[in-house]
Amino acid sequence: MPVTVKTFTSTNEAAAALSSDRSARYLGGGTLVMRALNEGDISISTVVRASDHALTRIDTGGSRITLGAGVTYARILADRDLGFLHAPARSIGGPAVRNMGTVGGNLFAPNPYGDFTVAMLALDAVVSVQGGLGSREVPIEEFLQSRDRQAGTLVLAISFAKPGNAEAFRYRKIARIKPKGGAVITLAAYLPVNGSRIVGARVALGSMAPTPIRARAAERALEGRSLDASTIDAAAAAAVEGTSPSDSAIASAWYRREIVSVHLKRLLSGQE
Ligand SMILES: Cc1cc2nc3c(=O)[nH]c(=O)nc-3n(C[C@H](O)[C@H](O)[C@H](O)COP(=O)(O)OP(=O)(O)OC[C@H]3O[C@@H](n4cnc5c(N)ncnc54)[C@H](O)[C@@H]3O)c2cc1C
C-alpha cells in the first residue's frame, strides 16, 4: 500500500496534519514506525515529519532541562551535562538504534521498550504537546495514562527540573540479552535528601504495566525516612503493589512480579 510522506518546516503544520488524519503517524527516528511499515502495517497511510530545529534542541542552561522530542540517545550520550541520563540512554538498543531513536518516540514505545520514559517518569517530567487546538504541557504520568488517546498529537519536548544532586537519580534495566535486550523490567528512582531524610521520593517501573508506572507504595515507604536497611526492605516489599505486568516472550508476569522487589532493593542499595 502506498504511503505518503509529508514534511513540514513548522511544528504547527505538522501537528495540524497529524490531528486531521487518523491514519497519519509522526516519524521520529523511525526505529518503530519504519519497522511497522516494512512489516506491512496498513493502518499507516501517511507519515508526517517536521524539520523545525526546536525539536532537536537540548537546553541544560537553566534550572530545568529540556530535551526536544527529536533528541536521540547518541546526542544525550555526547552531552556531559546529561551524564546522569547516560545509563538509561546507553541501555537502549545498539548503536544504530541509539543514533536514530528519539526521546519523543520512546514515550510511545510499547513493552518491552520505553526505558528512557521510565527515567523521565522518575524525574517527574512534563511533556509539551501540540494538537489541533494549540500547545499545552502535560505531566508525564497523565500523558502515559492517556497514551492511546495521544495519537494525533505532536510531542514537542520533554522537560524536568535539573536534579540538585545527580546521585539522587538511579537507573537499572534487567534484560536477558546483555547489555542491550528488551527489558524484563526497568527501574528508575529519584531520591532527593533533606538532611538525612528522603523528601519527594519517586520510583518508576517499566514492563510492570501497559505503560511505565510510578511505584506509589514503594515511594510512601521511602518518604521522610533515611535510606537505611529497614527502609529499603519496606520499599522493596511494596514494589509490586499496583502493578499489572503481562506475560511476554521475554518473561512471564509471575517472574516480573517475583523479581521487582529484588531489583528495587539492589537499586536502592546502590548495588551493581
Ligand atoms: C532493534 C531494536 C532495539 C530496541 N531496543 C530498545 C531498548 O532497548 N529500549 C527501548 O526503550 N526501546 C528500544 N527500541 C524501540 C525504539 O527504538 C525506541 O523506543 C525509540 O526511542 C523510539 O523512538 P523513534 O524516534 O525511533 O520512534 P519512531 O519509530 O519514529 O516512532 C514511534 C512512535 O512514536 C510516535 N512518535 C515519535 N516521535 C513523536 C513525536 N515527536 N510526537 C508524536 N509522536 C511521536 C510515532 O508516531 C510512533 O507511533 C528498540 C527498537 C529496535 C528496532
The ligand as a Gaussian input file, in Angstrom:
#p B3LYP/6-31G(d) Opt

LIG

0 1
 C       16.417000      -3.477000      17.380000
 C       15.682000      -2.537000      18.298000
 C       16.061000      -2.464000      19.632000
 C       15.398000      -1.597000      20.515000
 N       15.784000      -1.549000      21.810000
 C       15.138000      -0.719000      22.657000
 C       15.515000      -0.680000      24.028000
 O       16.434000      -1.381000      24.481000
 N       14.819000       0.156000      24.847000
 C       13.799000       0.960000      24.395000
 O       13.211000       1.699000      25.189000
 N       13.439000       0.929000      23.097000
 C       14.071000       0.121000      22.232000
 N       13.677000       0.071000      20.927000
 C       12.494000       0.818000      20.499000
 C       12.789000       2.207000      19.882000
 O       13.955000       2.173000      19.113000
 C       12.968000       3.304000      20.930000
 O       11.921000       3.230000      21.881000
 C       12.990000       4.699000      20.304000
 O       13.173000       5.668000      21.290000
 C       11.747000       5.032000      19.533000
 O       11.958000       6.332000      19.020000
 P       11.847000       6.671000      17.446000
 O       12.120000       8.110000      17.307000
 O       12.654000       5.756000      16.632000
 O       10.296000       6.362000      17.249000
 P        9.502000       6.229000      15.878000
 O        9.649000       4.869000      15.329000
 O        9.781000       7.370000      14.961000
 O        8.030000       6.412000      16.471000
 C        7.492000       5.538000      17.434000
 C        6.082000       6.024000      17.785000
 O        6.166000       7.280000      18.422000
 C        5.474000       8.271000      17.673000
 N        6.277000       9.487000      17.736000
 C        7.627000       9.600000      17.589000
 N        8.013000      10.869000      17.806000
 C        6.880000      11.568000      18.057000
 C        6.592000      12.940000      18.336000
 N        7.569000      13.864000      18.418000
 N        5.303000      13.303000      18.530000
 C        4.308000      12.396000      18.473000
 N        4.501000      11.095000      18.208000
 C        5.774000      10.688000      18.007000
 C        5.385000       7.714000      16.265000
 O        4.307000       8.260000      15.527000
 C        5.190000       6.246000      16.542000
 O        3.855000       5.971000      16.883000
 C       14.324000      -0.802000      20.028000
 C       13.961000      -0.858000      18.680000
 C       14.614000      -1.721000      17.822000
 C       14.208000      -1.755000      16.384000

